[in-house]
């Protein structure tokens, strides 16, 4: 799945982090929580029944932030955000996050066999979300057959790359590495 280019205009949102300090996971979570309550912003996102839509937001302290629309049955596939910490929160609808409760090596492998007991699943309804650390491997899904979902995401530092994985049972395979220039 390729990532379409972001909308040309950025949308501003209030920042809770100091302009001199790098935002923490808590700062990013506070930002996504507050931004998700802006009903005018949430309603302004165009929703497409065929694919995800998004608008880039101004995040706190130089972070990268996005408002994302999820049509029924859509998802990200397994991926990580490299060295960035992040947070996301469901502004409307329900999303499911499947993640691994283990830190993976960052380089030098193509296929890993995962042990049992490392899979985590979270259903995140409206107003629910989470923060995460570096190298967090997950997939996010809208499993509803009929309803769109909308979420707010923030990452710091701005995403240097995204590693995409395929998953077959316990096998996790690195498929590609995307960089910001790939998303233009």
C-alpha positions as a Markdown table, in Angstrom:
| # | Residue | x | y | z |
|---|---|---|---|---|
| 1 | Unk | 0.0 | 0.0 | 0.0 |
| 2 | Unk | 1.5 | 3.3 | -1.0 |
| 3 | Unk | 1.1 | 6.4 | 1.1 |
| 4 | Unk | -0.5 | 9.3 | -0.8 |
| 5 | Unk | 1.0 | 12.7 | -0.5 |
| 6 | Unk | -0.3 | 14.9 | 2.3 |
| 7 | Unk | -2.7 | 17.7 | 1.7 |
| 8 | Unk | -0.9 | 20.8 | 0.6 |
| 9 | Unk | -2.1 | 23.0 | 3.4 |
| 10 | Unk | -1.2 | 22.3 | 7.0 |
| 11 | Unk | -3.7 | 22.7 | 9.7 |
| 12 | Unk | -2.6 | 24.4 | 12.9 |
| 13 | Unk | -3.4 | 23.0 | 16.4 |
| 14 | Unk | -2.3 | 24.2 | 19.8 |
| 15 | Unk | 1.0 | 23.0 | 21.2 |
| 16 | Unk | 1.6 | 21.9 | 24.8 |
| 17 | Unk | 5.3 | 21.4 | 24.6 |
| 18 | Unk | 7.9 | 24.1 | 25.2 |
| 19 | Unk | 9.4 | 25.4 | 22.0 |
| 20 | Unk | 12.9 | 24.6 | 23.3 |
| 21 | Unk | 12.3 | 21.1 | 24.6 |
| 22 | Unk | 11.7 | 18.0 | 22.5 |
| 23 | Unk | 8.1 | 16.8 | 23.1 |
| 24 | Unk | 7.8 | 13.6 | 25.2 |
| 25 | Unk | 5.4 | 10.8 | 24.7 |
| 26 | Unk | 3.2 | 12.4 | 27.3 |
| 27 | Unk | 3.3 | 15.8 | 25.4 |
| 28 | Unk | 2.3 | 14.0 | 22.2 |
| 29 | Unk | -0.5 | 12.1 | 23.9 |
| 30 | Unk | -1.8 | 15.4 | 25.4 |
| 31 | Unk | -1.7 | 17.0 | 21.9 |
| 32 | Unk | -3.6 | 14.1 | 20.2 |
| 33 | Unk | -6.2 | 14.0 | 23.1 |
| 34 | Unk | -6.9 | 17.8 | 22.9 |
| 35 | Unk | -6.9 | 17.9 | 19.1 |
| 36 | Unk | -9.4 | 15.0 | 18.9 |
| 37 | Unk | -11.9 | 17.1 | 20.8 |
| 38 | Unk | -11.9 | 19.8 | 18.1 |
| 39 | Unk | -15.1 | 18.7 | 16.4 |
| 40 | Unk | -14.8 | 21.3 | 13.6 |
| 41 | Unk | -11.4 | 20.0 | 12.7 |
| 42 | Unk | -12.6 | 16.3 | 12.8 |
| 43 | Unk | -15.6 | 17.2 | 10.7 |
| 44 | Unk | -13.4 | 19.0 | 8.1 |
| 45 | Unk | -11.5 | 15.8 | 7.1 |
| 46 | Unk | -12.8 | 14.6 | 3.7 |
| 47 | Unk | -13.7 | 10.9 | 4.0 |
| 48 | Unk | -13.2 | 8.5 | 1.1 |
| 49 | Unk | -15.0 | 5.1 | 1.0 |
| 50 | Unk | -12.1 | 3.6 | -0.9 |
| 51 | Unk | -9.0 | 4.6 | 1.0 |
| 52 | Unk | -7.6 | 6.4 | 4.0 |
| 53 | Unk | -7.4 | 10.2 | 3.8 |
| 54 | Unk | -5.3 | 12.6 | 5.9 |
| 55 | Unk | -4.3 | 16.1 | 6.6 |
| 56 | Unk | -1.0 | 17.1 | 8.1 |
| 57 | Unk | -1.3 | 19.1 | 11.4 |
| 58 | Unk | 1.2 | 21.3 | 13.2 |
| 59 | Unk | 2.3 | 19.2 | 16.1 |
| 60 | Unk | 3.9 | 20.4 | 19.4 |
| 61 | Unk | 7.6 | 21.2 | 19.5 |
| 62 | Unk | 8.4 | 20.4 | 15.9 |
| 63 | Unk | 6.7 | 17.0 | 15.9 |
| 64 | Unk | 4.9 | 15.6 | 12.9 |
| 65 | Unk | 1.1 | 15.2 | 13.3 |
| 66 | Unk | -1.7 | 13.9 | 11.2 |
| 67 | Unk | -5.5 | 13.7 | 11.1 |
| 68 | Unk | -6.4 | 10.4 | 9.5 |
| 69 | Unk | -9.7 | 9.1 | 8.1 |
| 70 | Unk | -10.2 | 5.3 | 8.0 |
| 71 | Unk | -12.9 | 3.8 | 5.8 |
| 72 | Unk | -14.5 | 0.5 | 6.9 |
| 73 | Unk | -12.1 | -2.4 | 6.6 |
| 74 | Unk | -9.0 | -0.3 | 6.1 |
| 75 | Unk | -5.6 | -0.7 | 7.9 |
| 76 | Unk | -2.0 | 0.2 | 7.8 |
| 77 | Unk | -0.3 | -3.2 | 7.7 |
| 78 | Unk | 2.5 | -4.0 | 10.2 |
| 79 | Unk | 5.1 | -1.2 | 10.5 |
| 80 | Unk | 7.2 | 0.8 | 12.9 |
| 81 | Unk | 8.2 | 4.4 | 13.1 |
| 82 | Unk | 12.0 | 3.9 | 13.5 |
| 83 | Unk | 13.5 | 6.2 | 16.1 |
| 84 | Unk | 10.4 | 8.3 | 16.7 |
| 85 | Unk | 8.2 | 8.2 | 19.7 |
| 86 | Unk | 4.5 | 8.7 | 19.1 |
| 87 | Unk | 0.9 | 8.8 | 20.2 |
| 88 | Unk | -2.5 | 8.4 | 18.6 |
| 89 | Unk | -6.1 | 8.6 | 19.6 |
| 90 | Unk | -9.4 | 7.7 | 18.0 |
| 91 | Unk | -11.4 | 10.9 | 17.5 |
| 92 | Unk | -14.5 | 9.0 | 16.2 |
| 93 | Unk | -15.4 | 5.4 | 15.6 |
| 94 | Unk | -13.3 | 2.5 | 16.8 |
| 95 | Unk | -9.8 | 1.4 | 15.8 |
| 96 | Unk | -8.0 | -1.8 | 16.7 |
| 97 | Unk | -4.2 | -1.8 | 17.3 |
| 98 | Unk | -2.3 | -5.1 | 17.1 |
| 99 | Unk | 1.2 | -4.8 | 18.4 |
| 100 | Unk | 4.2 | -6.7 | 19.6 |
| 101 | Unk | 5.1 | -6.6 | 23.3 |
| 102 | Unk | 8.8 | -7.0 | 22.6 |
| 103 | Unk | 11.5 | -4.7 | 21.3 |
| 104 | Unk | 12.9 | -6.0 | 18.0 |
| 105 | Unk | 16.4 | -5.5 | 16.8 |
| 106 | Unk | 16.5 | -2.5 | 14.5 |
| 107 | Unk | 19.0 | -3.7 | 11.9 |
| 108 | Unk | 20.6 | -6.8 | 10.5 |
| 109 | Unk | 17.6 | -9.0 | 10.0 |
| 110 | Unk | 15.0 | -9.8 | 7.3 |
| 111 | Unk | 12.9 | -12.5 | 9.1 |
| 112 | Unk | 12.2 | -13.1 | 12.8 |
| 113 | Unk | 10.3 | -15.9 | 14.4 |
| 114 | Unk | 8.2 | -14.5 | 17.2 |
| 115 | Unk | 7.7 | -16.4 | 20.4 |
| 116 | Unk | 4.2 | -17.0 | 21.8 |
| 117 | Unk | 2.8 | -14.5 | 24.1 |
| 118 | Unk | 4.1 | -11.3 | 22.5 |
| 119 | Unk | 0.9 | -10.3 | 20.6 |
| 120 | Unk | -1.2 | -7.5 | 22.0 |
| 121 | Unk | -4.6 | -6.2 | 20.7 |
| 122 | Unk | -6.3 | -3.1 | 21.8 |
| 123 | Unk | -9.8 | -1.8 | 20.7 |
| 124 | Unk | -9.7 | 2.0 | 20.9 |
| 125 | Unk | -13.1 | 3.7 | 20.8 |
| 126 | Unk | -13.7 | 7.4 | 20.6 |
| 127 | Unk | -11.5 | 9.3 | 23.0 |
| 128 | Unk | -9.2 | 6.3 | 23.6 |
| 129 | Unk | -5.6 | 6.1 | 22.4 |
| 130 | Unk | -2.0 | 5.4 | 23.5 |
| 131 | Unk | 1.5 | 6.6 | 23.4 |
| 132 | Unk | 4.4 | 4.4 | 22.3 |
| 133 | Unk | 8.2 | 4.4 | 22.3 |
| 134 | Unk | 10.8 | 4.0 | 19.6 |
| 135 | Unk | 10.7 | 0.9 | 17.3 |
| 136 | Unk | 7.1 | 0.1 | 18.3 |
| 137 | Unk | 5.8 | -2.5 | 15.8 |
| 138 | Unk | 2.1 | -2.4 | 15.2 |
| 139 | Unk | -0.8 | -2.3 | 12.7 |
| 140 | Unk | -3.9 | -0.2 | 13.1 |
| 141 | Unk | -7.2 | -1.3 | 11.6 |
| 142 | Unk | -10.8 | -0.1 | 11.2 |
| 143 | Unk | -12.6 | -3.4 | 11.5 |
| 144 | Unk | -16.1 | -1.9 | 11.2 |
| 145 | Unk | -17.9 | -3.1 | 8.1 |
| 146 | Unk | -19.9 | 0.1 | 7.9 |
| 147 | Unk | -18.5 | 3.0 | 9.9 |
| 148 | Unk | -15.6 | 5.4 | 9.2 |
| 149 | Unk | -13.1 | 6.1 | 12.0 |
| 150 | Unk | -11.0 | 9.2 | 12.4 |
| 151 | Unk | -7.8 | 9.5 | 14.5 |
| 152 | Unk | -5.1 | 12.0 | 15.4 |
| 153 | Unk | -1.4 | 10.9 | 15.4 |
| 154 | Unk | 1.8 | 12.7 | 16.4 |
| 155 | Unk | 5.5 | 11.6 | 16.2 |
| 156 | Unk | 8.8 | 13.1 | 17.3 |
| 157 | Unk | 11.2 | 13.4 | 15.8 |
| 158 | Unk | 9.4 | 13.8 | 12.5 |
| 159 | Unk | 9.3 | 10.3 | 10.9 |
| 160 | Unk | 12.8 | 9.6 | 9.4 |
| 161 | Unk | 11.5 | 6.3 | 8.0 |
| 162 | Unk | 8.8 | 3.7 | 8.3 |
| 163 | Unk | 9.7 | 0.0 | 8.1 |
| 164 | Unk | 6.9 | -2.2 | 6.7 |
| 165 | Unk | 6.6 | -5.8 | 7.6 |
| 166 | Unk | 4.5 | -8.8 | 6.5 |
| 167 | Unk | 3.3 | -11.2 | 9.1 |
| 168 | Unk | 2.5 | -14.9 | 8.7 |
| 169 | Unk | 1.8 | -16.6 | 12.0 |
| 170 | Unk | 4.9 | -16.2 | 14.1 |
| 171 | Unk | 7.0 | -15.0 | 11.2 |
| 172 | Unk | 7.7 | -11.3 | 10.8 |
| 173 | Unk | 9.5 | -10.3 | 7.6 |
| 174 | Unk | 10.9 | -6.9 | 6.8 |
| 175 | Unk | 9.5 | -6.0 | 3.4 |
| 176 | Unk | 10.5 | -2.4 | 2.7 |
| 177 | Unk | 11.9 | 0.8 | 4.2 |
| 178 | Unk | 10.1 | 4.0 | 3.3 |
| 179 | Unk | 11.6 | 7.5 | 3.7 |
| 180 | Unk | 9.7 | 10.9 | 3.7 |
| 181 | Unk | 10.7 | 11.5 | 0.1 |
| 182 | Unk | 8.8 | 8.3 | -0.8 |
| 183 | Unk | 5.6 | 9.9 | 0.5 |
| 184 | Unk | 5.8 | 13.1 | -1.7 |
